[in-house]
Amino acid sequence: MAHGDITHIDIPVSDMDRAKHFYNLLFGWQIAAPPGFEDYPMWQAPNRVSGGGLAPRDEDFSQPRSYVEVDSIEHTLSLAKSQGATVVRGKEQISETSWWAVIEDFDGNVIGLYEGVTEV
């Protein structure tokens, strides 16, 4: 993926088993947890391009969140802050080769950032 591409969409759920059944039944999404991420099942659309994860819902994560590929999370966070955005979650490691962060823009839109390569 390239800088600016939507990499995936996380959907907050309160009942993981029910959500997996629901999204598979409605959309035909294949849903499976990658090794090491058993509490974070990933979904993939039939086009094998669109996908994301099902994550536990909590008060800080109550709406779906899109993640955008960036070349550098540090640079993107700095640029976002200079334009009035707030850092909701700073850069955190996913794997040895991937990281994520979350910003909120000046209108209150929450957007995830993704940098790296994740083998699934």
Secondary structure, DSSP 4 states (H G I P E B T S, - for coil): --TT-EEEEEEEES-HHHHHHHHHHHH--EEEPPTT-TTS-EEE-TTSS-EEEEEE-BTTB-S-EEEEE-S-HHHHHHHHHHTT-EEEEEEEEEETTEEEEEEE-TTS-EEEEEEE----
